[in-house]
Amino acid sequence: MAKNGINNSVAVGIAVQSDWDNRHFSSSLSLNVRRLFEFLLQFESSTRSKLATLNEKLTVLERQLEFLEAQFSTAINPV
């Protein structure tokens, strides 16, 4: 009977250790997913801002090009 009790204690100890390992793994996984999510949010925000700046610069360049094309066209074909 004492041997059976020891076996049960060992089995419970193994189960507790396994549960602890699983909880630790889940906690680590959750933390890493949170970090990844925060990184992606920051990356998206930074990228969106940089793209908006580039879009503004491109719009200015397009307007300048249209102006130069109009001047060039007028210089070649004066009215």
Buried (B, 14 or more C-beta within 10 A) or exposed (E): EEEEEEEEEEEEEEEEEEEEEEEEEEEEEEEEEEEEEEEEEEEEEEEEEEEEEEEEEEEEEEEEEEEEEEEEEEEEEEE
